[in-house]
Amino acid sequence: MHIVVISGTNRAGSQTLRLARSVARAHEEGGAQVTLLDLRDLPHALLDAEAYATKPPAFAPFADAVLAADGLHLLTPEYNGGVPGALKLFIDHLKFPASFEKRPVAFVGLSAGRWGALRPVEQLQGIFGYRNAFVFPERVFVPGVEQALGPDDWPSDPLTARLLRQQVSGFQAFCAAVAPLRPPRPA
């Protein structure tokens, strides 16, 4: 099983990337092959209007990773009550409909505030639902993220840590369960 973990911001030194690395390790410990996508590495040329018609070659590894994934585990911070612009730009440039059609996706929200990015996760659920993805219902929210991650970049709160481990293992089982419903990968 191949899980793509997406750190949903291009902000340098982000808590999102710290936690995404830990989620990737947890998936590996569960036996999955993992690719971690760091949106800091998105090509700047995606901002050009022409990129919608002709993708920059440096975007290919991102698009190919999504198309090869058995599941997408997406971590998003909250920026001004919503999804970071870099994450929405990334989503908008992925191949339609193949990138998300019947592809399992799980969400983790993290924020400095006390709601743990509830709004962006709900926005993403709407976007991925619109794109016919299989949305895994067990969401995890990490409030007060600047104090919430321990030295191992895993939540120090026992409940949040347990919910995140449960999400990782449950998501792998979910991906395996819906695999027969997915269209065959293009050759």
trRosetta pair geometry for C-beta under 8 A, 3 or more apart (Angstrom, degrees):
i j d omega theta_ij theta_ji phi_ij phi_ji
1 31 7.3 67 39 110 106 88
1 32 4.8 -59 91 -118 98 87
1 33 6.9 175 87 25 44 78
1 70 4.9 -100 -157 61 76 156
1 71 7.4 9 177 11 108 108
1 172 6.3 112 107 -150 161 91
1 175 6.0 104 -155 108 129 134
1 176 6.6 -66 -86 -70 137 88
2 32 6.9 140 -110 -175 18 92
2 33 4.7 -29 -104 75 72 105
2 34 7.6 168 -158 -84 56 27
2 35 7.1 22 -178 -3 99 101
2 68 6.0 -45 111 135 154 89
2 69 5.6 -129 111 -128 97 46
2 70 5.0 121 53 2 67 96
2 71 7.9 165 92 30 52 67
3 24 7.9 -177 100 -125 109 64
3 27 4.8 -110 63 -167 147 150
3 32 4.6 22 3 161 112 148
3 33 7.3 157 23 78 66 50
3 34 5.3 -20 71 -107 90 76
3 35 7.7 -172 94 30 46 66
3 69 6.7 52 -142 -154 23 99
3 70 6.6 -55 -71 62 54 89
3 71 5.1 -21 -115 71 80 96
3 72 7.6 157 -164 -96 66 19
3 73 5.8 23 177 -7 114 112
3 171 7.6 82 -121 121 134 118
3 172 7.2 -65 -60 -94 134 83
3 175 7.2 -117 -87 -52 93 168
4 34 7.5 144 -99 -160 28 59
4 35 4.9 -20 -113 68 77 99
4 36 7.8 162 -163 -90 58 21
4 37 6.1 26 179 -13 104 112
4 65 5.2 122 -114 151 134 101
4 66 6.2 -114 62 -95 170 49
4 68 7.8 109 -52 75 122 80
4 69 4.0 -70 -4 -96 112 135
4 71 7.4 -172 29 93 69 47
4 72 5.2 -22 70 -112 98 69
4 73 7.2 178 87 26 45 70
5 20 5.3 150 148 -170 115 90
5 23 5.4 158 -135 98 138 108
5 24 4.5 -123 25 -76 154 89
5 27 6.8 -165 -51 4 120 145
5 34 6.1 10 -4 -167 108 110
5 35 7.3 -178 27 87 68 46
5 36 5.0 -20 70 -110 103 70
5 37 7.1 -178 88 23 49 71
5 73 4.7 -24 -107 71 71 104
5 74 7.9 173 -158 -80 47 30
5 75 7.2 20 -177 -6 89 106
6 20 7.2 -96 99 -135 20 134
6 37 4.8 -12 -112 62 71 111
6 39 7.4 55 -176 -45 87 99
6 72 6.2 8 -9 -172 119 99
6 73 7.1 170 18 82 72 50
6 74 4.7 -12 59 -113 113 72
6 75 6.8 -176 86 27 60 68
6 87 7.8 107 145 -130 121 98
6 90 7.8 162 -164 126 131 153
7 14 7.0 137 174 82 118 131
7 16 5.1 125 -163 130 87 99
7 17 4.4 43 -151 -95 153 66
7 20 3.9 -106 -80 -7 92 166
7 36 7.0 35 -18 -179 103 94
7 37 6.8 -158 24 92 73 59
7 38 5.2 7 47 -115 127 59
7 39 6.1 -136 90 5 79 86
7 75 5.9 -16 -116 65 48 111
8 16 6.0 -103 50 -175 71 146
8 39 6.5 42 -151 -13 21 140
8 74 5.9 63 -59 -178 120 89
8 75 5.6 -156 4 89 100 53
8 76 3.9 -33 73 -98 158 68
8 77 6.7 -170 85 12 100 66
8 83 7.4 -80 169 -159 130 86
8 84 6.0 147 143 35 87 119
8 86 7.7 149 172 87 54 94
8 87 4.1 21 -167 -94 92 133
9 14 5.1 156 81 -116 127 165
9 16 5.0 110 23 44 113 153
9 17 7.6 -102 63 -38 93 88
9 39 6.0 -175 98 58 15 129
9 76 7.5 118 -40 -144 88 54
9 77 5.3 1 -43 22 138 116
9 79 7.6 134 -110 -43 117 124
9 84 4.6 132 -104 -32 81 173
9 86 6.0 97 -149 56 39 127
9 87 6.7 -37 -73 -42 46 104
10 39 4.4 -95 -70 117 77 96
10 40 4.8 134 -153 -89 70 49
10 42 6.3 -74 -93 25 129 113
10 84 7.4 176 13 150 74 138
10 86 4.0 -175 -7 -118 110 169
11 14 4.3 102 83 -70 100 113
11 16 7.4 93 51 29 107 118
11 40 7.7 -88 52 -79 20 99
11 77 7.6 -25 22 28 137 151
11 84 7.6 -115 -22 -129 104 148
12 40 6.6 90 -83 -115 63 135
13 17 7.9 -151 172 43 9 127
14 17 4.7 99 70 3 94 96
14 18 7.1 -151 105 -3 57 84
14 77 6.8 -115 -165 -32 121 141
15 18 5.4 -52 -154 35 41 118
15 19 6.3 32 153 -13 71 105
15 77 7.1 105 63 -89 96 120
15 110 6.1 -129 111 131 115 139
15 145 4.5 120 138 139 157 125
15 146 6.5 -109 -70 -82 145 54
15 149 6.3 -177 -155 -8 102 140
16 19 6.2 -61 -150 42 28 102
16 20 6.0 31 152 -24 65 110
16 75 5.3 160 -162 123 88 112
16 76 7.1 0 -128 -141 132 14
16 77 4.9 -96 -58 -38 124 101
16 110 6.1 177 -91 57 73 125
17 20 5.4 -51 -139 36 32 116
17 21 6.5 39 159 -23 64 99
17 38 6.1 42 -121 -126 116 103
17 40 7.7 -3 -79 -13 142 120
18 21 6.2 -56 -159 29 27 110
18 22 7.0 20 148 -12 61 107
18 149 6.0 65 119 -178 132 168
18 153 4.3 -139 170 -140 94 118
19 22 5.5 -56 -153 38 40 112
19 23 6.2 41 150 -20 71 103
19 75 5.9 177 95 -155 109 156
19 108 7.0 -139 134 125 131 145
19 110 6.2 137 19 -41 160 159
19 142 6.9 -159 -110 21 161 167
19 145 7.5 -75 -36 -153 137 120
19 149 6.3 -122 -72 -96 93 130
19 153 6.2 -158 -82 168 43 92
19 154 7.7 111 -127 -106 73 36
19 155 7.8 38 -121 -47 115 79
20 23 5.6 -51 -144 37 34 111
20 24 6.3 39 153 -22 64 103
20 36 6.2 121 142 -149 108 109
20 38 7.7 155 94 -92 148 75
20 75 4.8 -143 -79 32 92 143
21 24 5.6 -52 -151 34 31 115
21 25 6.6 33 150 -19 63 102
21 36 6.6 29 -98 -128 59 158
21 153 6.2 8 71 121 106 155
22 25 5.6 -49 -150 34 35 112
22 26 6.4 38 150 -21 65 103
22 152 7.0 100 -112 137 124 79
22 153 4.5 -166 -49 109 124 99
22 154 4.9 -179 -169 -77 149 75
23 26 5.5 -51 -148 35 35 115
23 27 6.6 37 151 -19 64 101
23 73 6.0 -155 149 131 131 137
23 75 6.6 170 10 -51 153 129
23 108 6.8 -144 -80 -4 151 155
23 164 7.2 -103 -98 -179 92 113
23 168 6.5 -168 -154 -90 77 116
24 27 5.8 -53 -152 34 32 111
24 28 6.5 33 150 -18 64 104
24 34 4.7 141 -160 156 87 148
24 36 4.7 -33 -84 -74 154 112
25 28 5.5 -54 -150 36 34 113
25 29 6.3 38 151 -21 67 103
26 29 5.6 -49 -147 35 33 114
26 30 6.5 29 151 -15 62 107
26 164 7.4 -159 -49 138 177 97
26 165 6.5 -136 -153 -114 136 66
26 168 4.5 -71 128 -128 122 170
27 30 5.5 -61 -152 41 33 111
27 32 4.3 -51 166 57 94 128
27 34 4.9 117 91 -81 124 126
27 73 6.9 -158 -64 4 139 155
27 168 5.8 -133 -73 -160 67 110
27 172 7.0 155 -138 -69 81 115
28 31 7.8 117 -178 -16 31 8
28 32 6.3 -91 -85 67 34 72
28 33 7.8 43 -108 -119 76 22
28 34 5.3 -82 -61 2 88 128
30 168 6.1 -175 -25 142 148 106
30 169 5.8 -168 -117 -98 138 71
30 172 5.4 -155 139 -32 139 162
31 172 7.6 101 60 -164 92 153
32 172 6.0 -133 -54 -112 123 119
35 65 4.8 -139 117 -150 155 121
35 68 7.9 67 0 80 148 116
35 69 7.4 -110 42 -87 117 99
37 41 7.8 -125 -169 53 65 116
37 62 6.0 89 -140 -128 129 84
37 65 6.0 163 -69 94 116 153
37 66 8.0 6 -47 -58 156 85
38 41 5.2 77 83 0 89 106
39 42 5.3 -2 -166 -23 65 114
39 84 7.9 142 89 102 161 135
39 86 4.8 118 154 141 136 124
39 87 6.5 -78 -82 -78 164 62
39 90 5.9 -88 -118 -55 114 143
41 62 8.0 172 97 -67 101 111
42 46 5.8 -43 164 7 111 143
42 59 7.3 27 -152 -105 74 83
42 62 6.9 29 -106 -60 77 157
42 86 6.5 177 21 -165 149 104
42 89 7.4 99 169 102 162 117
42 90 6.2 -110 -95 -87 140 98
43 46 5.7 122 79 -24 78 90
43 56 4.5 -119 102 89 155 144
43 58 3.8 118 -67 83 130 124
43 59 5.5 -92 22 -54 119 79
44 47 6.1 -33 176 14 62 112
45 48 5.3 -26 -169 6 64 118
45 51 5.8 147 138 -83 78 123
45 56 3.9 103 83 -64 133 146
45 58 7.2 113 32 42 118 115
45 59 7.9 -112 75 -34 101 109
46 51 5.0 163 -137 162 38 165
46 55 7.9 5 -103 -144 80 74
46 56 6.6 -98 -59 15 63 119
46 59 6.3 112 -77 -83 106 129
46 89 5.8 105 134 159 126 118
46 90 7.8 7 -180 -85 164 51
46 93 5.7 -65 -145 -62 114 159
47 51 7.2 78 42 8 20 144
47 89 7.3 -21 -84 -148 67 147
48 51 4.8 113 68 -24 83 99
48 56 7.9 100 35 -51 120 112
49 52 6.8 -37 179 9 49 107
50 53 5.9 -62 -168 44 57 103
50 54 5.9 -18 156 44 91 98
51 54 6.8 -83 -125 76 31 56
51 55 6.1 54 -168 -116 76 43
51 56 6.0 -31 -121 -22 105 88
51 59 7.7 111 -164 -29 113 152
51 93 6.7 -31 140 -117 110 123
52 92 7.9 -46 -108 142 97 103
52 93 7.3 -119 -105 -109 57 77
55 59 4.7 -105 176 65 109 136
55 60 7.1 126 120 -63 127 68
55 63 7.0 10 -177 -30 165 149
55 93 6.5 115 -113 -178 107 109
56 59 5.1 102 66 -10 77 103
57 60 5.8 -22 -171 -11 51 118
58 61 7.6 -36 -178 17 47 99
59 62 5.4 -58 -169 40 61 115
59 63 5.9 53 140 -18 87 108
59 93 6.4 -84 -163 142 147 138
60 63 5.8 -61 -141 43 33 107
60 64 5.7 31 163 -20 70 112
61 64 5.8 -54 -136 41 28 111
61 65 6.2 34 160 -25 62 106
62 65 6.0 -56 -152 31 25 111
62 66 6.8 22 154 -15 61 105
62 90 6.9 -109 172 -150 143 102
62 94 7.8 -107 128 -90 99 91
63 66 5.9 -57 -154 35 32 109
63 67 6.4 26 154 -15 66 110
63 93 7.6 -96 -76 124 108 91
63 94 5.9 166 -117 -127 82 70
63 95 6.1 87 -161 -17 115 99
63 99 7.3 -79 -148 -97 75 117
64 67 5.7 -58 -145 41 32 110
64 68 6.1 24 158 -15 67 112
65 68 6.0 -64 -145 42 27 106
65 69 6.5 44 153 -46 63 102
66 69 5.7 -45 -153 6 32 121
66 72 6.7 13 -134 -87 82 125
66 94 5.7 -42 83 -136 165 131
66 99 5.1 11 132 -149 130 95
66 103 7.9 43 175 178 82 169
67 95 6.8 24 -75 39 116 131
67 98 6.2 20 -118 133 100 113
67 99 6.4 -68 -75 -105 73 62
67 185 7.3 111 159 -144 87 99
67 186 7.7 -35 178 32 128 104
68 185 7.4 48 -115 -136 52 141
69 72 5.6 71 128 -65 156 74
69 103 6.7 66 90 -162 101 125
70 104 7.2 5 144 39 61 112
70 175 4.9 83 137 178 101 126
70 179 6.6 -15 -153 -99 108 104
71 103 7.1 162 -112 173 38 79
71 104 4.1 -31 -115 82 94 108
71 105 6.9 175 -167 -81 72 35
71 106 7.0 28 170 -3 116 98
71 171 6.2 147 162 161 154 101
71 172 7.5 -146 30 -101 156 44
71 174 7.4 99 -109 88 142 95
71 175 3.9 -80 -46 -95 130 129
72 100 8.0 -50 11 -111 145 80
72 103 6.3 49 -4 139 106 116
72 104 7.1 174 26 97 65 57
72 105 4.5 -11 67 -111 99 84
72 106 7.4 -176 95 27 54 62
72 133 7.8 -55 39 -149 120 139
73 105 7.6 174 -83 -157 29 53
73 106 4.9 -10 -118 62 72 104
73 108 7.4 29 171 -5 88 106
73 168 7.6 25 -123 -112 152 72
73 171 6.3 83 -92 143 107 164
74 105 6.2 7 -1 -171 114 102
74 106 7.0 170 26 82 69 49
74 107 5.5 -21 73 -106 94 66
74 108 7.3 -174 96 29 47 71
74 124 6.6 -157 104 -176 144 153
75 107 7.8 140 -94 -162 34 51
75 108 4.4 -18 -110 69 80 107
75 109 7.8 173 -158 -83 57 23
75 110 6.7 8 -175 4 100 112
76 83 6.1 -46 -163 -128 141 78
76 84 6.8 -161 -155 8 90 96
76 87 6.1 34 -117 -100 105 172
76 107 6.9 -24 13 -157 108 97
76 108 7.4 157 23 83 61 56
76 109 5.7 -24 71 -110 86 68
76 110 7.5 167 87 28 39 70
76 117 5.8 177 100 167 85 147
76 120 4.7 -139 126 130 132 132
76 121 6.5 173 56 -73 122 66
76 124 6.3 177 -13 -39 156 145
77 84 6.3 52 62 -42 90 118
77 109 7.7 113 -119 -163 20 63
77 110 5.6 -45 -101 78 66 80
77 111 6.1 121 -163 -91 70 63
77 117 6.0 -144 -166 -86 28 138
77 120 7.3 60 103 30 29 166
77 145 7.7 -95 -117 20 96 161
78 81 6.6 15 180 -102 107 16
78 82 7.1 108 -156 40 71 17
78 109 6.8 46 -48 -173 97 105
78 110 7.8 -150 -5 89 83 37
78 111 4.1 -3 24 -96 116 123
78 113 6.9 -54 67 31 141 113
78 115 7.7 50 -38 80 165 98
78 117 3.9 -164 -44 -107 100 79
78 118 8.0 8 -80 31 137 48
78 119 6.3 83 -129 55 119 99
78 120 5.0 -157 -101 -11 71 122
79 82 6.2 -46 72 70 72 67
79 83 7.3 -9 39 124 97 17
79 84 4.7 89 1 -90 136 68
79 85 7.4 -78 85 -10 151 74
79 120 7.7 71 22 -75 66 136
81 119 5.3 -24 -175 94 66 165
82 119 6.2 -74 -86 127 44 116
82 120 5.7 108 -179 -88 30 83
82 123 6.1 55 -148 -31 79 164
83 87 5.3 -109 171 78 101 124
83 88 5.4 111 109 -52 122 100
83 120 4.5 130 -77 -143 61 98
83 123 5.1 -128 -31 93 111 139
83 124 6.3 124 -91 -59 129 89
84 87 4.6 91 68 4 89 104
84 88 7.2 -165 94 -4 47 85
84 120 7.7 25 -11 -131 64 144
85 88 5.7 -58 -147 40 36 108
85 89 6.1 39 155 -22 69 106
86 89 5.6 -52 -146 36 31 114
86 90 6.4 37 152 -23 63 104
87 90 5.6 -51 -151 33 32 115
87 91 6.5 31 152 -17 64 104
88 91 5.7 -52 -147 37 34 112
88 92 6.1 34 154 -21 66 109
89 92 5.7 -58 -146 37 28 112
89 93 6.5 19 159 -15 63 110
90 93 6.3 -70 -154 37 25 104
90 94 7.1 34 152 -35 62 101
91 94 6.0 -51 -158 12 34 114
91 127 6.5 16 167 158 158 143
94 99 3.8 77 149 -104 119 171
94 100 7.4 89 108 -28 137 95
95 98 4.9 -13 112 54 116 103
95 99 4.9 142 62 -40 71 100
96 99 6.8 -43 -79 18 40 104
96 131 7.6 -109 -126 -133 88 104
97 100 7.0 -84 -178 57 66 76
97 101 4.3 67 140 -51 102 123
97 131 6.8 172 -149 -164 83 80
97 132 6.8 22 -174 41 123 123
98 101 6.0 -50 -114 24 24 115
98 183 8.0 -93 -126 70 79 132
98 186 7.3 -18 -140 -18 149 119
99 103 7.2 -73 144 7 42 153
99 131 7.5 -38 81 176 89 138
100 103 5.2 -112 -149 39 37 116
100 105 7.2 -12 -141 -38 96 134
100 128 5.9 -142 -163 -141 137 76
100 131 3.9 33 89 132 141 127
100 132 6.6 130 116 65 91 65
100 133 4.3 -62 179 -66 98 103
101 131 6.9 -104 -65 159 54 78
101 132 5.0 16 -126 86 61 118
101 133 7.4 -88 -84 -76 10 54
101 183 6.7 7 112 10 118 122
102 132 6.3 -22 -42 137 58 100
102 133 7.2 -144 -48 -128 6 35
102 134 6.1 35 -159 -30 47 101
102 178 7.2 -164 -180 159 86 116
102 181 5.8 -142 -163 122 127 93
102 182 4.8 170 123 -112 117 64
102 183 6.4 121 51 -5 137 81
103 133 5.3 -44 64 -129 74 89
103 134 6.7 -152 90 22 22 86
103 182 6.9 68 -86 -121 54 120
104 133 7.1 123 -118 177 11 90
104 134 4.5 -37 -93 77 62 111
104 136 6.1 55 -173 -47 97 101
104 171 7.0 149 149 -168 127 84
104 174 5.6 146 -145 121 144 103
104 175 4.7 -137 47 -96 154 73
104 178 5.7 138 -62 57 112 137
105 128 5.2 -104 59 -157 153 156
105 133 4.8 9 4 160 121 141
105 134 7.0 146 15 73 69 57
105 135 5.9 -30 67 -108 92 56
105 136 6.6 -147 88 5 39 90
106 136 4.1 -20 -90 50 84 137
106 138 7.2 -12 -140 73 109 79
106 139 7.7 175 -171 -101 72 53
106 167 6.2 140 -179 174 139 106
106 171 4.4 -49 -44 -110 150 136
106 174 7.7 123 -64 60 111 145
107 121 4.7 130 145 -141 140 99
107 124 5.8 146 -107 89 137 136
107 125 6.9 -83 -13 -62 154 86
107 135 7.9 -6 -11 -156 110 94
107 136 7.7 179 7 64 69 92
107 139 5.0 -14 78 -124 99 95
107 140 7.7 -175 105 34 58 64
108 121 7.9 -112 121 -97 8 122
108 139 7.3 165 -93 -168 35 67
108 140 4.7 -14 -117 69 83 99
108 141 7.6 174 -164 -83 57 29
108 142 6.8 24 175 -7 100 108
108 164 7.0 42 -113 -120 129 99
108 167 7.3 128 -76 116 98 162
109 116 5.0 104 101 141 98 77
109 117 2.9 -152 -179 84 104 105
109 118 6.2 160 96 -62 164 30
109 120 5.9 151 -124 68 114 99
109 121 4.1 -86 -51 -42 127 118
109 139 6.9 19 0 174 101 112
109 140 7.4 -178 29 93 64 52
109 141 4.8 -11 67 -115 101 75
109 142 7.0 -173 96 26 51 70
110 116 6.1 -34 -113 -156 34 73
110 117 5.6 7 38 -2 22 129
110 141 7.4 161 -82 -165 44 49
110 142 4.0 -10 -108 66 90 108
110 143 7.9 -159 -147 -70 54 20
110 145 4.3 70 176 -81 108 141
110 148 7.6 -150 -146 64 107 143
111 115 6.5 5 52 69 142 68
111 116 5.5 -177 26 -127 94 18
111 117 4.4 156 -38 -47 106 77
111 142 7.6 151 20 85 52 66
111 143 6.3 -19 65 -123 85 55
111 144 8.0 14 93 -32 62 25
111 145 6.2 147 66 -10 16 113
112 144 6.7 33 -169 -119 39 35
112 145 6.2 -74 -79 36 44 88
112 146 5.8 24 -118 -13 86 110
113 116 7.7 -122 85 -34 74 32
113 143 6.5 -68 107 -147 49 92
113 144 7.5 -77 118 -62 11 56
114 143 4.7 36 -151 -164 36 141
114 144 6.6 20 -95 -40 58 91
115 118 4.5 -73 159 3 109 113
115 119 7.4 54 115 -12 138 84
115 141 6.9 -64 156 -177 50 141
115 143 6.2 112 29 -97 12 113
116 141 2.9 108 107 170 141 95
116 142 5.1 135 -137 49 109 26
116 143 4.1 -78 -55 -56 86 69
116 145 7.7 115 -121 -52 71 95
117 120 4.7 -38 -176 41 96 112
117 121 5.8 100 123 -24 88 95
117 141 6.4 -169 52 -136 72 88
117 142 7.8 10 18 50 106 68
118 121 6.0 -64 -150 38 29 109
118 122 6.3 26 156 -17 66 109
118 141 6.0 1 -70 -111 76 143
119 122 5.8 -59 -148 38 30 109
119 123 6.4 32 154 -21 65 105
120 123 5.3 -51 -147 35 36 115
120 124 6.3 36 155 -19 67 104
121 124 5.7 -53 -148 38 33 111
121 125 6.4 39 151 -24 64 102
121 139 5.5 98 173 -156 146 140
121 141 7.1 -103 -9 -86 153 94
122 125 5.5 -46 -146 31 34 115
122 126 6.7 36 153 -18 62 102
123 126 5.8 -58 -159 35 33 112
123 127 6.5 30 149 -18 67 107
124 127 5.4 -52 -144 37 37 112
124 128 6.0 26 161 -10 71 108
125 128 6.2 -58 -139 45 26 102
125 129 5.9 32 157 -23 62 112
125 135 5.6 72 -140 -144 83 151
125 139 8.0 -59 -64 -74 125 135
126 129 5.7 -55 -141 37 26 113
126 130 6.3 31 156 -22 61 105
127 130 5.8 -56 -155 32 27 113
127 131 6.5 12 152 -6 63 111
128 131 5.5 -59 -144 47 37 107
128 133 4.0 -47 177 39 97 135
128 135 5.7 125 103 -81 121 102
129 132 7.6 43 -179 -73 33 24
129 133 6.9 -78 -73 48 29 83
129 135 6.0 -28 -73 -28 83 136
134 174 7.4 -179 131 159 122 108
134 178 5.1 76 -139 -170 177 170
134 181 7.7 101 -66 84 139 133
136 167 7.6 110 130 -160 135 86
136 170 7.2 132 -170 118 125 100
136 171 5.2 -8 -122 -111 169 87
136 174 5.1 110 -109 104 108 171
138 163 7.7 -163 175 -173 107 87
138 166 6.9 -109 173 118 152 98
138 167 5.0 -163 117 -109 116 83
138 170 5.6 41 30 91 152 150
138 171 7.5 -125 61 -59 112 84
139 167 7.8 37 -149 -115 10 135
140 160 7.0 106 -171 -158 107 76
140 163 5.1 151 -116 126 105 109
140 164 5.1 92 -152 -88 166 71
140 167 5.1 -89 -34 -33 123 156
142 145 5.1 70 123 -93 107 93
142 148 5.2 159 180 119 98 157
142 149 7.8 40 178 -58 141 84
142 155 5.9 -137 -121 -89 115 120
142 160 5.9 94 -107 -164 79 138
142 164 8.0 25 -67 -69 111 126
143 148 6.9 138 81 -63 44 143
144 147 5.1 -31 153 47 105 101
144 148 5.2 125 94 -44 78 104
145 148 4.9 -61 -124 35 35 119
145 149 6.4 26 -176 -20 72 100
146 149 7.9 -56 -152 23 13 94
148 155 5.4 -28 160 -131 97 82
148 156 6.4 -167 -179 29 43 86
148 157 6.3 -38 -149 -6 88 108
148 160 6.8 -30 -171 82 118 167
149 153 5.4 -1 -177 -142 124 42
149 154 6.8 127 -148 56 77 15
149 155 6.3 -62 -99 -91 53 41
149 156 6.8 110 -178 -18 12 90
150 153 7.2 -85 70 -16 60 15
150 154 5.8 -20 42 64 104 69
150 155 7.1 59 -6 144 91 13
150 156 3.9 120 -60 -75 99 97
154 161 6.0 63 152 -121 104 102
154 164 7.4 -172 -160 83 88 148
155 160 3.9 -98 152 107 158 116
155 161 4.6 -153 78 -67 96 71
155 164 6.1 140 14 -4 123 141
156 161 7.2 6 -140 -50 4 122
157 160 4.2 62 78 18 110 110
157 161 6.4 177 82 -14 53 87
158 161 5.6 -58 -142 39 29 113
158 162 6.2 29 160 -20 66 107
159 162 5.9 -56 -148 36 28 109
159 163 6.3 26 155 -17 64 108
160 163 5.7 -55 -145 38 31 111
160 164 6.3 30 156 -20 65 107
161 164 5.9 -57 -148 36 28 109
161 165 6.5 26 155 -15 63 106
162 165 5.9 -55 -148 38 31 109
162 166 6.1 32 153 -18 65 110
163 166 5.5 -55 -145 40 30 114
163 167 6.2 37 152 -25 64 104
164 167 5.5 -47 -146 31 33 114
164 168 6.6 35 154 -21 63 101
165 168 5.8 -51 -151 32 33 112
165 169 6.6 20 157 -7 66 106
166 169 6.2 -60 -145 44 29 101
166 170 5.7 27 158 -16 66 116
167 170 5.8 -61 -138 45 25 109
167 171 5.8 28 162 -25 65 110
168 171 6.0 -56 -145 33 22 110
168 172 6.8 23 156 -18 59 104
169 172 5.9 -52 -153 32 34 111
169 173 6.7 31 151 -14 65 105
170 173 5.7 -57 -152 39 35 110
170 174 6.1 40 150 -23 68 106
171 174 5.3 -50 -144 35 35 117
171 175 6.3 40 154 -23 66 101
172 175 5.7 -49 -148 32 31 113
172 176 6.6 30 153 -16 62 105
173 176 5.7 -56 -151 38 33 111
173 177 6.2 33 152 -22 66 108
174 177 5.7 -56 -146 35 30 112
174 178 6.4 8 163 -2 66 109
175 178 6.6 -68 -143 45 25 94
175 179 6.5 52 153 -56 61 93
176 179 5.7 -30 -154 -11 31 121
178 181 5.0 -56 -171 37 72 117
178 182 6.7 82 135 -39 84 93
179 182 5.8 -48 -156 13 39 116
